[in-house]
C-alpha cells in the first residue's frame, strides 16, 4: 500500500482546502517543467511518487511557501 500525503499538516500552512488545491496545482506545474513524467523520485526515500503527492508534501514540510495576493477584502480594517 502506498503512502498518503500529509494533508492535515499541509492544511496548517494555508487558509482553506481551496487554497491548498491551488497551491498544490501551481507546485505540480513547476515540477512538470522539469519533466513530463507524472512521477518524481523522492530524494529522501528514493521511491517514485506522484508529483501531486510531492507537491502536498512540499507544502506540508515548508519547502514551498504559499504567498497570497492581497485582495480588497484583506486591505479593509
Residue pairs with C-beta under 8 A, 6 or more apart in sequence:
3 49
3 53
4 53
5 52
5 53
5 56
5 57
5 60
6 56
6 57
6 60
7 20
7 56
7 60
9 60
9 61
10 20
10 24
10 56
10 57
10 59
10 60
11 17
11 20
12 60
13 20
13 59
13 60
13 62
13 65
13 66
14 20
14 23
14 59
14 66
15 68
19 66
19 68
20 56
20 59
23 55
23 59
23 64
23 66
24 52
24 55
24 56
24 59
25 55
27 54
27 55
27 58
27 59
27 64
28 51
28 52
28 55
31 40
31 51
31 54
31 55
32 51
34 40
38 50
38 51
39 48
39 49
39 50
39 51
40 48
40 49
40 50
40 51
40 54
41 47
41 48
41 49
42 48
42 49
42 54
49 57
55 64
58 64
59 66
68 74
